[in-house]
Amino acid sequence: MFSFYGIVSHLRTYSNENLKELILDLENADTYEWKIGEVKSGLITNHYLLAYPKK
């Protein structure tokens, strides 16, 4: 069962383009530094979104 849930969860992840669109809709998005990327693990690519306040 564990691998089934892992595969299904991965199918629900956002692409880098989806993450960029999400940022555009946020209030005060320009007050943060954003990093969007991906990490490959075997056959699977995981996408991430990091945000931290601008100095």
Number of C-alpha atoms within 10 A of each C-alpha: 5 6 8 8 10 10 11 10 10 13 9 8 14 15 16 16 9 10 17 15 11 12 15 11 9 9 8 9 14 12 12 13 12 16 12 14 14 12 10 9 8 6 5 10 14 14 16 15 14 10 13 10 10 9 6
